[in-house]
């Protein structure tokens, strides 16, 4: 069984470049049109995390992964900083001029990552901005819900991380589930929420960002201010929600 499973995983990973790919320039333009209608012109994607529970405490430094819901998890920002995307956030191959990603307050503002305000101070413009980002993030939550409804192993992986090899195996397992998920999406496999209810994740991890990561990226703060100002301009036009 282990051998067959490994062979299937190898076959799936050989298709990764086709099934998990960053959108090309035309694809980003199409995505940007969608988010422009929500008040975020230039947005070409959403950044969010999802909790893949481990049934057992990791052997090394397990207590650092223990969250307030008694699960073992890792902060969204930590995951992003360890990803290949983080190392290429300034790449001209991933973004055209003025393009960026949206994220919630679990992240910090960067030039290519516009996130919610951690503190609004009662400023209704900031509250409205955060609310609009939250509405956009619902799409991510919905797709993640379908992913986990299709592949139940992602709700809890029954293993203990004891070494680098086991850690790599878990990552491969998650990656293969995502490849299969995208394979079905690209081939128009329809998902019915009525026939197969999904669970939307809310407030999965609200721990503060890891020590040493501060909201002090000046270019990121400036970019958020620019996007916020444009958002207000768009939504105060006659007929928009904020103008009513």
N, C-alpha and C positions, 0 to 999 in steps of 0.2 A: 504494500500500500504506500509506504514511504517513497519507494522508487518511482512508482507511477505518478504520485503527486509531484515529485521533483521534476519529472519529465514534462508534465503538463505546465508547470510553472516556467520551465525553461522555454517551452514553446510560446507561452503567453508573453514572456518578456522579450522575445524576438520581435513581437509586434508593437512594442511600447512606443517606438517613434511614430507609428501611424495612429495609435489610439490615444496617446497622451502627448499633445503637442501645443506649443504656444501659438496663438492665432497669427497668421501672416498680416501684412498691411491691410489687405482688403477685409479680412476677418475682423481686425481691430476697428476699422472704419464702421463696419456694420454694428459691432457692439457699442461703439461710441454713440451712434444714432439712437440706440435704445436708451442709454443712460442720459442722453441729452434731453429726452422727453421727461425724465424724472428730475431735471434740474442740475445735472452734472455733466455738461459737455466736456469731452476729453477723457472721461472715465472709460477704461477698456477692460475692467474686471473687478472682482471682489476678492478680498483676502479674509479668510476666516479659518478657524480651527474646529476640529471635532474630536471628542474624547473617544479614543479606542481603549477601553478598559483592559487592564491586565488582571487576571484572576489571582495572581500571587505577587507579593512584594518583590521588586527587583533586588537581587542579591547585594549589589553595591549601592550605597547611599540611597536606599529605598525610601527613607524618611523624607528626603527632599522632594519626592514626587507625590507625597500624600496630600490630597486636597481637602477642602472643607466638606465635601460630600463623601469622604471616606473612600475615595478612589485613588489610584495611582495614575497621575497624569503629568503633563509638562506644559508650561505656560506657552500660549500662542506665540508670543514674541520670541521666546527662546527657540521654538521650532522654526520660525521664519529666519532667524539669524543663522541657523545651521543648515539652511537649504541652499540649493544652487541658485534659486531666484534672488536671494539676498545679495549674492556675489555679482549678479548681473542686473541689478536694479537700474544702473546708469547706462546700460547697453543700448546703443542706437538700434540694435537688431530687435529689441523687445518693445520699444516705444518710439512713436513719432513725436514731434514737437508738441508740447502741451498735454500729452497723454499721461495718465496716472491710474493708480488703483485706489479703491475705497476700502476702508477697514473700520472696525469699531474702536472703542476706547481702550481695548486691551493692547493696542499698538501705540507707537509713537509717530508723530508726523515726520515724513521724509519728503524729499522732492518728488518722488514717484509714488508716494503712499499718503493719501489724505485720509485722516481718521477723525472720529468723533472727539469732541472736547471731553476731557475727564471731569472738568468742573465748569459749570455754566454761570455760577454766581447769580442766578436768577435772570440772566440776560435772555429775553425771549427769542432774539434772533439766533442765539446759540442753541437754545432748546429746539427751535424749529429745524435748524440744520442737523442736529443730532437725530431728531425724529425722522427726517427724510432719509438719512443714511440707514437708520434702523429698518425703514420700510424696504429699502433696496436690498438690505442683507437678508430679508425674508426669502428671497429667491435662492440664495445659497443654502439656507436652512432646509428649504424644501428639497433641493437636489441631494443634500447630504442625507436627509430622511429617507429618500428613495434608495440611495446607495446602501444604507444599513438595513433597510427592509428587504432588499434583494439578497444581501450577503450577511446573514445573521452572525457570522463569526466576528464581524467588526463591532458587535455590541459588547463582546468580551472575548479576548483571546486567552485561551486556557494554557498558559505557559508561564514560566518564570525566566526572566532575563538574568542569566548567570555569566555570560561571556559575550564577546563581540560576535561570535558565530551565530548564537541564538538571537541576538539583536538584529543581525542582518537578515535572518530567516523571517522574523516577524515583519520587517519592513518589506521584504519580497512578497509576503503573503498579502499585505495590505495593497501593495502595488498591483498585484495580479487581480484582486477584486475590483480595483478601479479600472483596469484595462478591460475586464469583462463588462463592467458597467457602461463604459464608453462605447464598447463594441455594440451593445444593444441600443444605445441612444442613436449612434450614427446610422443604424439600420432600422430606425423608426419603430422600435419595439415600444408600444404604448403602455404607459403605467396608469392604472386607475386607482386613485386614492380611495374611491368608494369600495372597490373590491379588495384592496390591500392598504388599509390605513397605515399612515406613517406617523412617527413621533418627531415633532419638531423640537430641536434642542434650544433651550433658553437659558442664558446665563450659565453656561457650562463651567466657566472658570473665571471668576472675577478677582483672583489674587492680583496684587500689584505686580508690575513688571519686575524681573530679577534685579537685584542690587547692582548698581553701576550703570543701569540703562535709564537715562533721564530724558525728559521732554525738553531738550535744549537744542535740537537741530534747527539752526536758524533758517536754512533754506527750506526745510520742511514746514516750519511754522509760517514762513512767508507764502509758500505754495498753498497751505490751507487757508490763509487769509484771502488769497486771490480767488480760490475756488468758492469760498464762502461769500465773498462780495458778488461774484458772478451769479451764484445761486440766488442771492437776495434780489439781484436785478431781474433775473428771469421770472422769479415767482412773485414779483410785485407788478408785473405787467398786467394790463386789464384782462380780466377773466381768469387769472391764476388764483390759486388757493390763498396766498398771502394778501392779495389785493381785495379780497372780499370782506 
